[in-house]
């Protein structure tokens, strides 16, 4: 039996305009990041040199991370000497917990964890034990109405295109601000996955 795949993507990107002498950038603010970055190897750092019109991807040994701050090393240490107006883009490198598709036929439950949190559970995709892959959505407090909206939207998606099963359905792509019908008004502010 074919089944659809439900696609989810966390938010994780921030763009800065450099000023002369600045080589550090603070990230992990809730407006731009779902999961907190803890290592510089979790992000790709690209510098757009405005004067030359070129993009440079900073290698792993040209950047560092400490206490929510990404530091770009100087050019002579594999980094980049930033000038006023250069654009610095810091974005999460996708992994199986930041961008993923789960089989619709492995859906287990939609649980209200609190007035501002709903957990979607799927039979584990990478494990033979009775664990679950979970997607936790943080959303606006609406006295349970948002939980009902999420439940209805997921039910609709689970039953989508049964005659043409095997496709990928975008449920939530926070990086591009795309939400399946019924989820756009829920006020989702965070998506975190636990893939076991």
C-alpha atoms as a printed R data frame, in Angstrom:
    type eleno elety resid chain resno      x      y      z
1   ATOM     1    CA   UNK     A     1  0.000  0.000  0.000
2   ATOM     2    CA   UNK     A     2  1.316  3.427 -0.933
3   ATOM     3    CA   UNK     A     3  1.145  6.227  1.566
4   ATOM     4    CA   UNK     A     4  1.721  9.946  1.513
5   ATOM     5    CA   UNK     A     5  4.593 11.566  3.353
6   ATOM     6    CA   UNK     A     6  3.976 14.569  5.604
7   ATOM     7    CA   UNK     A     7  6.741 17.166  5.284
8   ATOM     8    CA   UNK     A     8  7.907 19.427  8.129
9   ATOM     9    CA   UNK     A     9 10.717 21.998  8.233
10  ATOM    10    CA   UNK     A    10 11.985 24.059 11.145
11  ATOM    11    CA   UNK     A    11 12.874 27.725 10.945
12  ATOM    12    CA   UNK     A    12 16.592 28.449 11.175
13  ATOM    13    CA   UNK     A    13 17.973 31.398  9.249
14  ATOM    14    CA   UNK     A    14 19.042 34.923  9.993
15  ATOM    15    CA   UNK     A    15 20.448 37.641  7.724
16  ATOM    16    CA   UNK     A    16 22.626 40.489  8.996
17  ATOM    17    CA   UNK     A    17 24.088 43.617  7.415
18  ATOM    18    CA   UNK     A    18 27.658 44.046  8.584
19  ATOM    19    CA   UNK     A    19 29.210 47.210  9.902
20  ATOM    20    CA   UNK     A    20 32.924 47.955  9.765
21  ATOM    21    CA   UNK     A    21 34.875 46.104 12.429
22  ATOM    22    CA   UNK     A    22 32.054 43.711 13.296
23  ATOM    23    CA   UNK     A    23 32.841 39.991 13.036
24  ATOM    24    CA   UNK     A    24 30.276 38.648 15.583
25  ATOM    25    CA   UNK     A    25 26.572 37.936 15.210
26  ATOM    26    CA   UNK     A    26 24.069 36.855 17.888
27  ATOM    27    CA   UNK     A    27 21.636 34.117 16.840
28  ATOM    28    CA   UNK     A    28 19.057 31.772 18.442
29  ATOM    29    CA   UNK     A    29 16.337 34.383 18.875
30  ATOM    30    CA   UNK     A    30 12.861 32.837 18.848
31  ATOM    31    CA   UNK     A    31 11.793 34.929 15.846
32  ATOM    32    CA   UNK     A    32 14.343 33.217 13.574
33  ATOM    33    CA   UNK     A    33 15.249 29.851 15.128
34  ATOM    34    CA   UNK     A    34 13.090 26.900 16.212
35  ATOM    35    CA   UNK     A    35 15.924 24.778 17.602
36  ATOM    36    CA   UNK     A    36 18.790 26.404 19.463
37  ATOM    37    CA   UNK     A    37 22.124 26.122 17.711
38  ATOM    38    CA   UNK     A    38 24.859 24.779 19.996
39  ATOM    39    CA   UNK     A    39 27.768 24.271 17.567
40  ATOM    40    CA   UNK     A    40 29.133 26.267 14.632
41  ATOM    41    CA   UNK     A    41 29.037 23.051 12.552
42  ATOM    42    CA   UNK     A    42 25.217 23.152 12.668
43  ATOM    43    CA   UNK     A    43 25.079 26.281 10.508
44  ATOM    44    CA   UNK     A    44 26.267 27.459  7.122
45  ATOM    45    CA   UNK     A    45 27.641 31.013  7.107
46  ATOM    46    CA   UNK     A    46 27.711 32.866  3.787
47  ATOM    47    CA   UNK     A    47 29.112 36.357  3.272
48  ATOM    48    CA   UNK     A    48 27.921 38.412  0.320
49  ATOM    49    CA   UNK     A    49 30.662 40.915 -0.488
50  ATOM    50    CA   UNK     A    50 28.681 43.924 -1.682
51  ATOM    51    CA   UNK     A    51 31.675 45.637 -3.328
52  ATOM    52    CA   UNK     A    52 32.700 42.549 -5.349
53  ATOM    53    CA   UNK     A    53 29.230 41.034 -5.801
54  ATOM    54    CA   UNK     A    54 30.449 37.604 -4.719
55  ATOM    55    CA   UNK     A    55 29.362 35.049 -2.136
56  ATOM    56    CA   UNK     A    56 31.831 33.296  0.162
57  ATOM    57    CA   UNK     A    57 30.891 30.293  2.282
58  ATOM    58    CA   UNK     A    58 32.922 30.408  5.493
59  ATOM    59    CA   UNK     A    59 34.619 27.033  6.152
60  ATOM    60    CA   UNK     A    60 34.340 25.259  9.501
61  ATOM    61    CA   UNK     A    61 37.777 26.502 10.580
62  ATOM    62    CA   UNK     A    62 36.834 30.092  9.712
63  ATOM    63    CA   UNK     A    63 33.980 30.436 12.197
64  ATOM    64    CA   UNK     A    64 33.279 29.665 15.826
65  ATOM    65    CA   UNK     A    65 30.326 29.648 18.217
66  ATOM    66    CA   UNK     A    66 30.008 30.570 21.874
67  ATOM    67    CA   UNK     A    67 26.979 31.634 23.962
68  ATOM    68    CA   UNK     A    68 24.671 32.270 20.971
69  ATOM    69    CA   UNK     A    69 27.354 34.244 19.105
70  ATOM    70    CA   UNK     A    70 28.822 33.221 15.743
71  ATOM    71    CA   UNK     A    71 32.259 34.748 15.177
72  ATOM    72    CA   UNK     A    72 33.716 34.943 11.694
73  ATOM    73    CA   UNK     A    73 37.508 34.794 11.755
74  ATOM    74    CA   UNK     A    74 39.659 37.266  9.842
75  ATOM    75    CA   UNK     A    75 40.466 36.487  6.207
76  ATOM    76    CA   UNK     A    76 44.009 35.401  7.105
77  ATOM    77    CA   UNK     A    77 42.490 32.713  9.396
78  ATOM    78    CA   UNK     A    78 40.102 31.194  6.783
79  ATOM    79    CA   UNK     A    79 37.354 33.711  7.554
80  ATOM    80    CA   UNK     A    80 36.429 37.000  5.911
81  ATOM    81    CA   UNK     A    81 37.218 40.657  6.654
82  ATOM    82    CA   UNK     A    82 33.747 42.177  6.746
83  ATOM    83    CA   UNK     A    83 33.078 45.678  5.457
84  ATOM    84    CA   UNK     A    84 30.084 47.925  6.025
85  ATOM    85    CA   UNK     A    85 27.149 46.705  3.961
86  ATOM    86    CA   UNK     A    86 28.304 43.116  3.492
87  ATOM    87    CA   UNK     A    87 25.467 40.646  3.993
88  ATOM    88    CA   UNK     A    88 25.990 37.742  6.398
89  ATOM    89    CA   UNK     A    89 23.537 34.854  6.086
90  ATOM    90    CA   UNK     A    90 23.545 32.255  8.864
91  ATOM    91    CA   UNK     A    91 21.299 29.254  8.250
92  ATOM    92    CA   UNK     A    92 20.792 25.857  9.775
93  ATOM    93    CA   UNK     A    93 22.209 22.888  7.887
94  ATOM    94    CA   UNK     A    94 19.266 20.512  7.390
95  ATOM    95    CA   UNK     A    95 19.321 17.260  9.354
96  ATOM    96    CA   UNK     A    96 16.728 14.543  9.944
97  ATOM    97    CA   UNK     A    97 15.386 16.538 12.902
98  ATOM    98    CA   UNK     A    98 15.182 19.939 11.196
99  ATOM    99    CA   UNK     A    99 13.726 18.974  7.804
100 ATOM   100    CA   UNK     A   100 11.932 15.659  7.362
101 ATOM   101    CA   UNK     A   101  8.969 13.753  5.967
102 ATOM   102    CA   UNK     A   102  7.060 11.193  8.016
103 ATOM   103    CA   UNK     A   103  4.827  8.460  6.613
104 ATOM   104    CA   UNK     A   104  1.153  9.343  6.967
105 ATOM   105    CA   UNK     A   105  0.244  5.707  7.627
106 ATOM   106    CA   UNK     A   106  2.487  5.732 10.728
107 ATOM   107    CA   UNK     A   107  0.529  8.548 12.411
108 ATOM   108    CA   UNK     A   108 -0.432  7.620 15.982
109 ATOM   109    CA   UNK     A   109 -1.920 10.629 17.771
110 ATOM   110    CA   UNK     A   110 -2.434 14.359 18.090
111 ATOM   111    CA   UNK     A   111 -2.139 15.233 21.786
112 ATOM   112    CA   UNK     A   112 -2.788 18.509 23.572
113 ATOM   113    CA   UNK     A   113  0.244 18.929 25.828
114 ATOM   114    CA   UNK     A   114 -0.925 22.360 27.054
115 ATOM   115    CA   UNK     A   115 -2.955 25.330 25.836
116 ATOM   116    CA   UNK     A   116  0.094 26.394 23.828
117 ATOM   117    CA   UNK     A   117  1.593 23.049 22.818
118 ATOM   118    CA   UNK     A   118  0.403 20.182 20.614
119 ATOM   119    CA   UNK     A   119  2.345 16.969 19.972
120 ATOM   120    CA   UNK     A   120  1.982 14.918 16.786
121 ATOM   121    CA   UNK     A   121  3.182 11.317 17.215
122 ATOM   122    CA   UNK     A   122  4.206  8.825 14.542
123 ATOM   123    CA   UNK     A   123  5.443  5.237 14.889
124 ATOM   124    CA   UNK     A   124  9.225  5.484 14.942
125 ATOM   125    CA   UNK     A   125 10.784  5.388 11.494
126 ATOM   126    CA   UNK     A   126 14.325  4.445 12.562
127 ATOM   127    CA   UNK     A   127 13.620  2.105 15.466
128 ATOM   128    CA   UNK     A   128 12.075 -1.318 15.955
129 ATOM   129    CA   UNK     A   129 11.024 -0.624 19.532
130 ATOM   130    CA   UNK     A   130  7.749  0.998 20.517
131 ATOM   131    CA   UNK     A   131  9.111  4.547 20.405
132 ATOM   132    CA   UNK     A   132  7.471  7.414 18.586
133 ATOM   133    CA   UNK     A   133  8.807 10.165 16.378
134 ATOM   134    CA   UNK     A   134  7.230 13.379 17.620
135 ATOM   135    CA   UNK     A   135  6.664 16.864 16.278
136 ATOM   136    CA   UNK     A   136  5.935 19.420 18.977
137 ATOM   137    CA   UNK     A   137  4.156 22.576 17.873
138 ATOM   138    CA   UNK     A   138  4.164 25.675 20.055
139 ATOM   139    CA   UNK     A   139  1.281 27.967 19.183
140 ATOM   140    CA   UNK     A   140 -0.928 30.778 20.415
141 ATOM   141    CA   UNK     A   141 -3.105 30.170 23.499
142 ATOM   142    CA   UNK     A   142 -6.712 30.085 22.309
143 ATOM   143    CA   UNK     A   143 -8.418 28.025 25.054
144 ATOM   144    CA   UNK     A   144 -8.084 24.792 23.090
145 ATOM   145    CA   UNK     A   145 -9.410 26.106 19.780
146 ATOM   146    CA   UNK     A   146 -5.968 25.916 18.136
147 ATOM   147    CA   UNK     A   147 -5.626 22.286 19.223
148 ATOM   148    CA   UNK     A   148 -8.922 21.549 17.465
149 ATOM   149    CA   UNK     A   149 -7.732 23.400 14.334
150 ATOM   150    CA   UNK     A   150 -4.494 21.378 14.309
151 ATOM   151    CA   UNK     A   151 -6.382 18.107 14.802
152 ATOM   152    CA   UNK     A   152 -8.777 18.873 11.939
153 ATOM   153    CA   UNK     A   153 -5.963 19.947  9.615
154 ATOM   154    CA   UNK     A   154 -3.949 16.789 10.328
155 ATOM   155    CA   UNK     A   155 -7.035 14.593  9.787
156 ATOM   156    CA   UNK     A   156 -7.599 16.263  6.415
157 ATOM   157    CA   UNK     A   157 -3.941 15.750  5.432
158 ATOM   158    CA   UNK     A   158 -3.978 12.108  6.495
159 ATOM   159    CA   UNK     A   159 -6.931 11.505  4.180
160 ATOM   160    CA   UNK     A   160 -5.584 13.563  1.258
161 ATOM   161    CA   UNK     A   161 -5.282 12.057 -2.209
162 ATOM   162    CA   UNK     A   162 -5.920  8.462 -1.186
163 ATOM   163    CA   UNK     A   163 -6.229  7.490 -4.868
164 ATOM   164    CA   UNK     A   164 -2.821  9.002 -5.674
165 ATOM   165    CA   UNK     A   165 -0.941  8.095 -2.510
166 ATOM   166    CA   UNK     A   166  2.830  8.206 -2.449
167 ATOM   167    CA   UNK     A   167  3.311 11.958 -2.685
168 ATOM   168    CA   UNK     A   168  4.765 14.505 -0.305
169 ATOM   169    CA   UNK     A   169  2.395 16.939  1.406
170 ATOM   170    CA   UNK     A   170  3.817 20.032  3.054
171 ATOM   171    CA   UNK     A   171  2.344 20.324  6.541
172 ATOM   172    CA   UNK     A   172  4.576 23.058  7.962
173 ATOM   173    CA   UNK     A   173  7.594 24.700  6.333
174 ATOM   174    CA   UNK     A   174  8.492 27.409  8.828
175 ATOM   175    CA   UNK     A   175 11.629 28.352  6.895
176 ATOM   176    CA   UNK     A   176  9.461 29.542  4.000
177 ATOM   177    CA   UNK     A   177  6.359 30.464  6.041
178 ATOM   178    CA   UNK     A   178  4.228 27.766  4.363
179 ATOM   179    CA   UNK     A   179  1.418 26.084  6.296
180 ATOM   180    CA   UNK     A   180 -1.138 23.515  5.160
181 ATOM   181    CA   UNK     A   181 -4.708 24.736  4.961
182 ATOM   182    CA   UNK     A   182 -6.149 25.141  8.449
183 ATOM   183    CA   UNK     A   183 -2.760 25.685 10.100
184 ATOM   184    CA   UNK     A   184 -2.024 29.195  8.842
185 ATOM   185    CA   UNK     A   185 -4.256 30.797 11.512
186 ATOM   186    CA   UNK     A   186 -2.996 28.769 14.486
187 ATOM   187    CA   UNK     A   187 -0.085 31.107 15.273
188 ATOM   188    CA   UNK     A   188  2.651 28.463 15.317
189 ATOM   189    CA   UNK     A   189  5.787 29.970 16.831
190 ATOM   190    CA   UNK     A   190  8.003 26.889 17.108
191 ATOM   191    CA   UNK     A   191  8.327 23.415 15.600
192 ATOM   192    CA   UNK     A   192 10.636 20.901 17.267
193 ATOM   193    CA   UNK     A   193 11.107 17.282 16.248
194 ATOM   194    CA   UNK     A   194 12.311 14.243 18.114
195 ATOM   195    CA   UNK     A   195 13.170 11.519 15.612
196 ATOM   196    CA   UNK     A   196 14.166  8.325 17.448
